[in-house]
Amino acid sequence: MSGASRRVPPGWKLLAQVPGVHEAALIEGRLAEAGIECEVESTLFTQEPVALGLLGMVKVWVPEQRFAEAESLLHEVELPEGAEPPPAEPVDPDDGQV
């Protein structure tokens, strides 16, 4: 990942805040595929070998001019072949439709 617990330069915007480095690495990889630079800032606290639970977060920052594009990448969902997206409107179980 690009960085750990450091100050992000001006002109960058927070894209995501996730609980772990693995999620941040997935986001970083997807952004890299699209040619979008990012900075990863970790504020996680760990004390091996004891697991202390969630203490801190990992932030993913992108340049402001690429924020909208990066945000849309996070909302993309790739469905397996044959799968269908969920209905646009909630289904009422009492209306007789399944």
C-alpha positions, 0 to 999 in steps of 0.5 A, spaced: 500 500 500 502 507 498 503 509 505 501 508 513 499 513 518 501 519 514 499 526 512 495 526 505 497 532 501 492 538 500 488 537 494 486 530 496 479 527 498 477 522 502 474 516 498 473 511 503 474 509 510 474 501 511 476 497 517 482 493 515 488 493 510 485 488 506 479 492 504 483 498 503 488 493 498 482 491 494 480 498 493 487 501 491 488 495 486 481 497 483 483 504 483 490 502 480 486 498 474 483 504 472 489 509 472 487 513 479 492 514 484 491 513 491 494 514 498 492 509 503 493 512 511 492 507 516 490 509 523 490 502 526 493 500 532 495 492 533 499 489 539 501 482 536 500 477 538 493 479 542 487 481 538 484 488 541 479 488 536 478 494 531 482 500 534 483 505 528 481 505 521 484 505 514 483 511 509 483 511 502 484 518 499 484 520 491 486 527 488 480 531 488 479 531 480 479 524 480 474 523 486 467 522 482 470 517 477 473 513 483 467 514 487 463 511 481 468 505 481 466 503 488 459 503 486 460 498 480 457 491 482 460 485 477 455 480 477 456 473 476 454 470 469 446 469 469 445 473 476 440 479 476 441 485 479 436 486 485 429 489 484 429 497 483 424 497 488 422 493 494 418 487 493 411 487 498 410 480 500 403 481 501 401 483 494 402 476 491 408 477 487 414 473 488 
